[in-house]
């Protein structure tokens, strides 16, 4: 395998991990997947997450440089729909 295909493979794997991490930071489980209804009722979060996954290297550098700031996306405690919105940071747990 040449250097170019290896870089492309690592970028794709990084994008998959990035979506998993960004989903987990909003309060949903990366292990159980994201329900389609959440994607449909939170299209702005979905588009931003895909964009961040595409440029995950820059997002990771920003995240590490700023000391792992909490996600600005989350589900409000009084939400009845489970919609992910901006401006509701998820509290970090002791293990996260």
Backbone as ProteinMPNN parsed JSONL, in Angstrom:
{"seq_chain_A": "XXXXXXXXXXXXXXXXXXXXXXXXXXXXXXXXXXXXXXXXXXXXXXXXXXXXXXXXXXXXXXXXXXXXXXXXXXXXXXXXXXXXXXXXXXXXXXXX", "coords_chain_A": {"N_chain_A": [[0.86, -1.184, 0.0], [0.592, 2.159, -0.881], [1.713, 5.475, 0.159], [-0.24, 7.507, -0.226], [-2.862, 6.137, -0.412], [-2.867, 5.117, 2.21], [-2.949, 7.426, 3.812], [-5.453, 8.383, 2.989], [-7.088, 6.301, 3.946], [-6.63, 6.527, 6.714], [-7.702, 9.083, 7.119], [-10.437, 8.615, 6.556], [-11.057, 6.723, 8.563], [-10.591, 8.336, 10.779], [-12.655, 10.211, 10.407], [-14.896, 8.625, 10.899], [-14.499, 7.935, 13.6], [-14.592, 10.514, 14.612], [-17.31, 11.286, 14.185], [-18.465, 9.478, 15.946], [-17.404, 10.339, 18.428], [-18.354, 13.029, 18.531], [-21.095, 12.554, 18.568], [-21.331, 11.181, 20.989], [-20.575, 13.253, 22.74], [-22.804, 14.884, 22.726], [-24.576, 13.632, 24.298], [-25.764, 11.337, 23.443], [-25.508, 7.805, 22.784], [-22.61, 6.462, 21.403], [-22.285, 3.828, 20.939], [-24.765, 2.616, 20.521], [-25.688, 3.815, 18.307], [-27.191, 6.47, 16.356], [-30.502, 7.409, 16.426], [-32.587, 7.603, 13.524], [-34.668, 9.427, 13.634], [-33.667, 11.433, 15.284], [-31.71, 12.554, 13.675], [-33.366, 13.602, 11.704], [-34.906, 15.501, 13.124], [-32.995, 17.19, 14.036], [-31.515, 18.661, 11.987], [-29.609, 20.733, 11.623], [-27.598, 20.19, 13.509], [-26.756, 17.722, 12.523], [-25.668, 18.384, 9.983], [-23.58, 20.123, 10.736], [-22.058, 18.337, 12.262], [-21.292, 16.433, 10.309], [-19.746, 18.106, 8.692], [-17.715, 18.797, 10.492], [-16.629, 16.252, 10.847], [-15.518, 15.829, 8.358], [-13.365, 17.581, 8.311], [-11.792, 16.715, 10.452], [-9.214, 16.703, 11.504], [-8.446, 19.391, 11.903], [-10.451, 20.143, 13.689], [-9.852, 18.496, 15.867], [-7.305, 19.513, 16.566], [-8.043, 22.151, 17.319], [-9.711, 21.533, 19.483], [-7.958, 20.252, 21.288], [-6.078, 22.311, 21.673], [-7.605, 24.249, 22.984], [-8.122, 23.119, 25.427], [-9.988, 20.94, 25.666], [-12.854, 21.889, 25.463], [-16.297, 21.908, 26.621], [-19.008, 20.438, 24.758], [-21.076, 22.509, 22.729], [-23.437, 21.67, 21.875], [-26.399, 19.883, 22.637], [-28.988, 18.061, 24.387], [-31.712, 19.664, 25.724], [-32.708, 19.569, 29.184], [-35.454, 19.705, 29.617], [-36.553, 18.823, 27.278], [-38.936, 17.405, 25.108], [-38.823, 16.132, 22.726], [-36.251, 15.25, 22.255], [-34.509, 16.581, 20.677], [-31.426, 17.71, 19.41], [-29.812, 20.624, 20.218], [-28.112, 23.776, 19.794], [-26.232, 25.432, 22.306], [-26.729, 24.251, 24.724], [-24.787, 22.963, 26.791], [-23.376, 19.769, 27.505], [-22.891, 18.258, 30.594], [-19.75, 17.205, 31.753], [-18.831, 13.927, 32.755], [-17.337, 12.201, 35.568], [-15.664, 10.217, 34.539], [-15.315, 11.019, 31.902]], "CA_chain_A": [[0.0, 0.0, 0.0], [1.36, 3.399, -0.97], [1.493, 6.487, 1.183], [-1.507, 8.203, -0.497], [-4.013, 5.365, 0.065], [-2.814, 5.003, 3.673], [-3.44, 8.697, 4.348], [-6.898, 8.412, 2.733], [-7.708, 5.359, 4.877], [-6.583, 7.127, 8.057], [-8.651, 10.197, 7.157], [-11.786, 8.031, 6.641], [-11.214, 6.165, 9.91], [-10.699, 9.482, 11.685], [-13.995, 10.791, 10.254], [-15.833, 7.725, 11.591], [-14.28, 8.145, 15.042], [-15.05, 11.872, 14.91], [-18.775, 11.253, 14.31], [-18.757, 8.732, 17.166], [-17.086, 11.208, 19.567], [-19.272, 14.174, 18.548], [-22.4, 12.034, 18.989], [-21.223, 10.918, 22.425], [-20.489, 14.51, 23.492], [-24.118, 15.506, 22.82], [-25.37, 12.892, 25.27], [-26.258, 10.087, 22.861], [-24.533, 6.729, 22.831], [-21.935, 6.088, 20.173], [-22.361, 2.37, 20.796], [-26.085, 2.194, 20.045], [-26.011, 4.543, 17.089], [-28.077, 7.619, 16.461], [-31.774, 7.134, 15.756], [-32.857, 8.422, 12.343], [-35.562, 10.531, 14.014], [-32.843, 12.516, 15.826], [-31.104, 13.209, 12.515], [-34.407, 14.351, 11.002], [-35.381, 16.656, 13.887], [-31.842, 18.043, 14.331], [-30.708, 18.7, 10.757], [-28.461, 21.623, 11.728], [-26.555, 19.456, 14.218], [-26.271, 16.678, 11.628], [-24.824, 19.008, 8.954], [-22.364, 20.6, 11.404], [-21.28, 17.161, 12.641], [-20.66, 15.89, 9.103], [-18.697, 19.044, 8.279], [-16.607, 18.626, 11.433], [-16.007, 14.96, 10.582], [-14.738, 15.947, 7.126], [-12.123, 18.298, 8.653], [-11.597, 16.311, 11.836], [-7.872, 17.023, 11.978], [-8.485, 20.773, 12.402], [-11.327, 20.15, 14.873], [-9.086, 17.893, 16.961], [-6.279, 20.472, 16.978], [-8.739, 23.223, 18.037], [-10.211, 20.967, 20.735], [-6.828, 20.04, 22.192], [-5.468, 23.61, 21.966], [-8.469, 24.979, 23.909], [-8.306, 22.383, 26.671], [-11.183, 20.087, 25.607], [-14.049, 22.596, 25.924], [-17.516, 21.097, 26.505], [-19.784, 20.617, 23.532], [-22.154, 23.499, 22.795], [-24.642, 20.99, 21.404], [-26.924, 18.942, 23.602], [-30.438, 17.952, 24.515], [-32.152, 20.334, 26.948], [-33.303, 18.665, 30.166], [-36.908, 19.743, 29.525], [-36.94, 18.483, 25.905], [-39.856, 16.28, 24.939], [-38.547, 15.475, 21.45], [-34.891, 14.738, 22.218], [-33.793, 17.32, 19.645], [-30.124, 18.252, 19.761], [-29.773, 22.044, 19.886], [-26.897, 24.482, 20.19], [-26.375, 26.295, 23.461], [-27.022, 23.464, 25.917], [-23.638, 22.083, 26.982], [-23.542, 18.533, 28.264], [-21.937, 18.217, 31.696], [-18.799, 16.111, 31.682], [-18.876, 13.024, 33.897], [-16.012, 12.002, 36.173], [-14.845, 9.354, 33.688], [-15.216, 11.49, 30.531]], "C_chain_A": [[0.895, 1.232, 0.0], [0.991, 4.37, 0.133], [0.149, 7.195, 1.016], [-2.729, 7.429, -0.021], [-4.043, 5.199, 1.585], [-3.339, 6.274, 4.334], [-4.958, 8.795, 4.16], [-7.638, 7.485, 3.691], [-7.736, 5.936, 6.293], [-7.557, 8.296, 8.183], [-10.084, 9.668, 7.301], [-12.039, 7.43, 8.026], [-11.357, 7.274, 10.946], [-12.063, 10.137, 11.606], [-15.035, 9.937, 10.979], [-15.713, 7.907, 13.103], [-14.787, 9.52, 15.457], [-16.563, 11.923, 15.082], [-19.166, 10.554, 15.605], [-18.529, 9.607, 18.401], [-18.071, 12.37, 19.659], [-20.679, 13.749, 18.962], [-22.402, 11.779, 20.495], [-21.194, 12.186, 23.254], [-21.837, 15.217, 23.594], [-25.013, 14.785, 23.819], [-25.973, 11.609, 24.72], [-25.144, 9.064, 22.848], [-23.923, 6.482, 21.459], [-22.029, 4.602, 19.9], [-23.686, 1.928, 20.2], [-26.502, 2.902, 18.772], [-26.98, 5.685, 17.366], [-29.377, 7.309, 15.74], [-32.003, 8.097, 14.59], [-33.749, 9.606, 12.7], [-34.777, 11.701, 14.598], [-32.175, 13.274, 14.684], [-32.139, 14.078, 11.816], [-34.884, 15.573, 11.776], [-34.245, 17.592, 14.289], [-30.954, 18.169, 13.093], [-29.499, 19.626, 10.858], [-27.308, 20.96, 12.469], [-25.93, 18.419, 13.294], [-25.316, 17.256, 10.579], [-23.51, 19.493, 9.57], [-21.469, 19.426, 11.778], [-20.591, 16.543, 11.431], [-19.539, 16.8, 8.611], [-17.477, 18.912, 9.196], [-15.89, 17.303, 11.203], [-15.13, 15.023, 9.338], [-13.4, 16.635, 7.386], [-11.713, 17.981, 10.092], [-10.212, 16.645, 12.366], [-7.829, 18.431, 12.582], [-9.344, 20.871, 13.661], [-10.597, 19.571, 16.072], [-8.014, 18.851, 17.471], [-6.906, 21.615, 17.78], [-9.17, 22.748, 19.42], [-9.08, 20.79, 21.739], [-6.181, 21.364, 22.599], [-6.282, 24.382, 23.004], [-8.814, 24.198, 25.169], [-9.59, 21.576, 26.753], [-12.43, 20.803, 26.123], [-15.288, 21.714, 25.778], [-18.258, 21.402, 25.21], [-20.857, 21.674, 23.74], [-23.474, 22.904, 22.325], [-25.103, 20.015, 22.466], [-28.433, 18.941, 23.594], [-30.85, 18.644, 25.809], [-32.857, 19.342, 27.889], [-34.825, 18.616, 30.062], [-37.419, 19.397, 28.125], [-37.876, 17.281, 25.884], [-39.543, 15.493, 23.677], [-37.173, 14.812, 21.42], [-34.045, 15.432, 21.178], [-32.491, 17.881, 20.18], [-30.094, 19.7, 19.296], [-28.468, 22.644, 20.373], [-27.194, 25.343, 21.417], [-26.738, 25.571, 24.739], [-25.876, 22.497, 26.144], [-23.98, 20.882, 27.854], [-22.498, 18.529, 29.35], [-21.049, 16.996, 31.529], [-18.94, 15.245, 32.933], [-17.453, 12.84, 34.422], [-15.107, 11.165, 35.288], [-14.639, 9.899, 32.306], [-14.474, 12.687, 30.408]], "O_chain_A": [[1.837, 1.331, 0.786], [0.085, 4.125, 0.929], [-0.534, 7.458, 2.006], [-3.56, 7.983, 0.699], [-5.118, 5.147, 2.183], [-4.09, 6.204, 5.308], [-5.669, 9.236, 5.063], [-8.702, 7.842, 4.196], [-8.749, 5.841, 6.986], [-8.169, 8.481, 9.234], [-10.863, 10.212, 8.083], [-13.116, 7.611, 8.594], [-12.152, 7.162, 11.879], [-12.59, 10.579, 12.627], [-15.952, 10.472, 11.604], [-16.722, 8.019, 13.8], [-15.351, 9.671, 16.541], [-17.054, 12.54, 16.028], [-20.094, 10.986, 16.288], [-19.355, 9.622, 19.315], [-18.572, 12.669, 20.743], [-21.379, 14.504, 19.636], [-23.359, 12.121, 21.19], [-21.73, 12.208, 24.362], [-22.008, 16.072, 24.462], [-26.093, 15.274, 24.149], [-26.626, 10.869, 25.455], [-23.966, 9.419, 22.896], [-24.64, 6.314, 20.472], [-21.87, 4.163, 18.761], [-23.727, 0.958, 19.444], [-27.563, 2.613, 18.22], [-27.507, 5.829, 18.469], [-29.357, 6.977, 14.555], [-31.648, 9.273, 14.672], [-33.599, 10.683, 12.122], [-35.178, 12.852, 14.425], [-32.086, 14.501, 14.722], [-31.819, 15.182, 11.377], [-35.234, 16.584, 11.167], [-34.495, 18.672, 14.825], [-29.773, 17.823, 13.141], [-28.465, 19.349, 10.25], [-26.151, 21.148, 12.094], [-24.71, 18.254, 13.281], [-24.265, 16.672, 10.317], [-22.444, 19.295, 8.988], [-20.25, 19.507, 11.628], [-19.422, 16.166, 11.517], [-18.499, 16.319, 8.162], [-16.339, 18.915, 8.725], [-14.67, 17.232, 11.346], [-14.106, 14.343, 9.27], [-12.403, 16.304, 6.744], [-11.336, 18.874, 10.851], [-10.051, 16.85, 13.569], [-7.245, 18.637, 13.645], [-9.003, 21.601, 14.592], [-10.709, 20.099, 17.179], [-7.833, 18.987, 18.681], [-6.362, 22.011, 18.811], [-9.016, 23.466, 20.408], [-9.227, 21.138, 22.91], [-5.779, 21.522, 23.752], [-5.707, 25.1, 23.822], [-9.719, 24.591, 25.905], [-10.221, 21.533, 27.809], [-13.012, 20.373, 27.119], [-15.325, 20.856, 24.896], [-18.14, 22.491, 24.648], [-21.478, 21.733, 24.801], [-24.511, 23.566, 22.374], [-24.279, 19.384, 23.128], [-29.071, 19.719, 22.885], [-30.391, 18.259, 26.885], [-33.514, 18.402, 27.44], [-35.43, 17.593, 30.385], [-38.583, 19.646, 27.812], [-37.637, 16.276, 26.553], [-39.935, 14.333, 23.55], [-36.956, 13.894, 20.629], [-32.974, 14.939, 20.823], [-32.451, 18.457, 21.267], [-30.323, 19.981, 18.119], [-27.803, 22.093, 21.25], [-28.28, 25.91, 21.541], [-27.029, 26.215, 25.747], [-25.96, 21.336, 25.745], [-24.76, 20.973, 28.801], [-21.324, 18.773, 29.071], [-21.518, 15.904, 31.209], [-19.143, 15.759, 34.033], [-16.488, 13.273, 33.792], [-13.894, 11.377, 35.28], [-13.855, 9.32, 31.554], [-14.31, 13.2, 29.301]]}, "name": "protein", "num_of_chains": 1, "seq": "XXXXXXXXXXXXXXXXXXXXXXXXXXXXXXXXXXXXXXXXXXXXXXXXXXXXXXXXXXXXXXXXXXXXXXXXXXXXXXXXXXXXXXXXXXXXXXXX"}
